[in-house]
Amino acid sequence: MVRHIIPKDLSEALKHLDENTFRVIAGGTDLMIQKRSWAETPPAFDQDMLYILNLPELNHVNHTSDGLIIGAMTPLEDLLDHPDVPKLLKEVMLEMAGPGLRYVATLAGNIGNASPAGDSLVPLYLMDARIVLESLAGQRTLPIEAVITGPRQTVIRPNELIRDIVIPHQQFTHTRFIKVGTRKADAIAKVSFAGAALIEQGVTQDFRIALGAVYQTVIRDRDIEDTVVGKTLSWLKTHKQDLLDAYEPLIQPIDDQRSNKIYRKHVALRMIGDFIDRLE
Ligand SMILES: Cc1cc2nc3c(=O)[nH]c(=O)nc-3n(C[C@H](O)[C@H](O)[C@H](O)COP(=O)(O)OP(=O)(O)OC[C@H]3O[C@@H](n4cnc5c(N)ncnc54)[C@H](O)[C@@H]3O)c2cc1C
């Protein structure tokens, strides 16, 4: 019989994970769907479940010299209300599910689910987010792209929890997020785009692009971005097609029930081009 454990604090949760194998459940908005049963009975969980949404140590947003530290179990809706959460991340939160779901869904759940279409992953990649993982043995901190290795695949060990998401302080003059979905709310992205740039006196000091749902993980290519840094805005506009040519082979979407690969690639490239066109 499946056991359901609700630890009272983080150390008790880590102890359980150290001693036995559990499936961690946060808001459950992915897991409940993945394990749903259709006969109006509770979800068909096939593993012992460890409920962590209410752990007090994991629900916080702190502004530190290292960056913004978001506790793994902070509900998405709380992030929308917090003055220190970057505007770009808030724009993305507003397009994730609907308000009811956002009161329980978490960033850690979006990361743990590791869907190529996970909306929060796109700005987290763009903003160089770091993920703090904790077990009884201690903590390790990894860049988000080292945590997610493929669709529904992560390097999170069975005895570890995502503890915090760290977003370094950064300054941009331009940011943009676009999610293309079937409808405005409660839609999984067909393609998503986030761009950020810092342009000072006509020179590009920082330039970043992240794309979701067009590869096995979110795409971000620092080599392409580096070719732009230090160049003038007019250089960037003149070389727009070269940049699109550089991104084109990286964009390798699939056909599925939501869209097809030709449409996804076309839209992804149009969004990059549009972002460059809008820079001034
Ligand atoms: C109607 C509906 C609409 C949705 N709309 C969107 C949308 O627009 N955009 C979008 O991206 N997603 C959407 N989702 C999916 C889901 O809401 C998000 O992925 C959400 O962020 C998951 O968070 P959660 O806390 O509910 O995760 P859970 O379902 O609890 O967990 C998801 C995975 O993460 C793991 N996990 C959770 N917390 C931790 C932790 N601290 N440490 C280690 N592993 C952990 C779990 O073991 C599990 O594998 C939608 C879901 C529904 C049902």
The ligand as a Tripos MOL2 file, in Angstrom:
@<TRIPOS>MOLECULE
LIG
   53    58     1     0     0
SMALL
NO_CHARGES

@<TRIPOS>ATOM
      1 C1         -4.9340   23.1260  -15.7300 C.3       1 LIG1
      2 C2         -3.4090   23.1940  -15.7400 C.ar      1 LIG1
      3 C3         -2.7900   24.2430  -16.4010 C.ar      1 LIG1
      4 C4         -1.3990   24.3220  -16.4360 C.ar      1 LIG1
      5 N1         -0.8280   25.3680  -17.1090 N.ar      1 LIG1
      6 C5          0.5190   25.4480  -17.1750 C.ar      1 LIG1
      7 C6          1.1210   26.5250  -17.8920 C.ar      1 LIG1
      8 O1          0.4630   27.4030  -18.4340 O.2       1 LIG1
      9 N2          2.4940   26.5340  -17.9540 N.ar      1 LIG1
     10 C7          3.2620   25.5700  -17.3670 C.ar      1 LIG1
     11 O2          4.4940   25.6280  -17.4570 O.2       1 LIG1
     12 N3          2.7070   24.5590  -16.6690 N.ar      1 LIG1
     13 C8          1.3600   24.4680  -16.5550 C.ar      1 LIG1
     14 N4          0.7890   23.4340  -15.8530 N.ar      1 LIG1
     15 C9          1.6450   22.4460  -15.2090 C.3       1 LIG1
     16 C10         1.9580   22.7340  -13.7000 C.3       1 LIG1
     17 O3          0.9640   23.5500  -13.1190 O.3       1 LIG1
     18 C11         3.3290   23.4190  -13.5030 C.3       1 LIG1
     19 O4          4.3520   22.6240  -14.0810 O.3       1 LIG1
     20 C12         3.6500   23.6730  -12.0270 C.3       1 LIG1
     21 O5          4.7350   24.5770  -11.9350 O.3       1 LIG1
     22 C13         3.9720   22.3970  -11.2640 C.3       1 LIG1
     23 O6          4.1990   22.7240   -9.9020 O.3       1 LIG1
     24 P1          3.6710   21.7950   -8.7170 P.3       1 LIG1
     25 O7          4.1800   22.3950   -7.4560 O.co2     1 LIG1
     26 O8          2.2090   21.5770   -8.8110 O.co2     1 LIG1
     27 O9          4.4590   20.4180   -9.0740 O.3       1 LIG1
     28 P2          4.1020   18.9010   -8.6810 P.3       1 LIG1
     29 O10         3.0480   18.3650   -9.5790 O.co2     1 LIG1
     30 O11         3.9050   18.7550   -7.2170 O.co2     1 LIG1
     31 O12         5.5160   18.2220   -9.0440 O.3       1 LIG1
     32 C14         6.0020   18.1860  -10.3730 C.3       1 LIG1
     33 C15         7.3420   17.4310  -10.4010 C.3       1 LIG1
     34 O13         8.3420   18.1380   -9.6740 O.3       1 LIG1
     35 C16         8.8840   17.3470   -8.6200 C.3       1 LIG1
     36 N5          9.1450   18.2550   -7.5110 N.ar      1 LIG1
     37 C17         8.2900   19.1870   -7.0060 C.ar      1 LIG1
     38 N6          8.9010   19.8940   -6.0300 N.ar      1 LIG1
     39 C18        10.1500   19.3900   -5.8930 C.ar      1 LIG1
     40 C19        11.2480   19.7190   -5.0400 C.ar      1 LIG1
     41 N7         11.2010   20.7130   -4.1520 N.pl3     1 LIG1
     42 N8         12.3810   19.0030   -5.1700 N.ar      1 LIG1
     43 C20        12.4630   17.9920   -6.0950 C.ar      1 LIG1
     44 N9         11.4610   17.6610   -6.9410 N.ar      1 LIG1
     45 C21        10.3090   18.3500   -6.8370 C.ar      1 LIG1
     46 C22         7.8160   16.2750   -8.3440 C.3       1 LIG1
     47 O14         8.3740   15.0910   -7.7910 O.3       1 LIG1
     48 C23         7.2770   16.0510   -9.7470 C.3       1 LIG1
     49 O15         8.1150   15.1940  -10.4620 O.3       1 LIG1
     50 C24        -0.6080   23.3380  -15.7910 C.ar      1 LIG1
     51 C25        -1.2350   22.2770  -15.0800 C.ar      1 LIG1
     52 C26        -2.6210   22.2030  -15.0660 C.ar      1 LIG1
     53 C27        -3.2650   21.0850  -14.3200 C.3       1 LIG1
@<TRIPOS>BOND
     1     1     2 1
     2     2     3 ar
     3     2    52 ar
     4     3     4 ar
     5     4     5 ar
     6     4    50 ar
     7     5     6 ar
     8     6     7 ar
     9     6    13 1
    10     7     8 2
    11     7     9 ar
    12     9    10 ar
    13    10    11 2
    14    10    12 ar
    15    12    13 ar
    16    13    14 ar
    17    14    15 1
    18    14    50 ar
    19    15    16 1
    20    16    17 1
    21    16    18 1
    22    18    19 1
    23    18    20 1
    24    20    21 1
    25    20    22 1
    26    22    23 1
    27    23    24 1
    28    24    25 2
    29    24    26 1
    30    24    27 1
    31    27    28 1
    32    28    29 2
    33    28    30 1
    34    28    31 1
    35    31    32 1
    36    32    33 1
    37    33    34 1
    38    33    48 1
    39    34    35 1
    40    35    36 1
    41    35    46 1
    42    36    37 ar
    43    36    45 ar
    44    37    38 ar
    45    38    39 ar
    46    39    40 ar
    47    39    45 ar
    48    40    41 1
    49    40    42 ar
    50    42    43 ar
    51    43    44 ar
    52    44    45 ar
    53    46    47 1
    54    46    48 1
    55    48    49 1
    56    50    51 ar
    57    51    52 ar
    58    52    53 1
@<TRIPOS>SUBSTRUCTURE
     1 LIG1         1 GROUP 0 **** ****
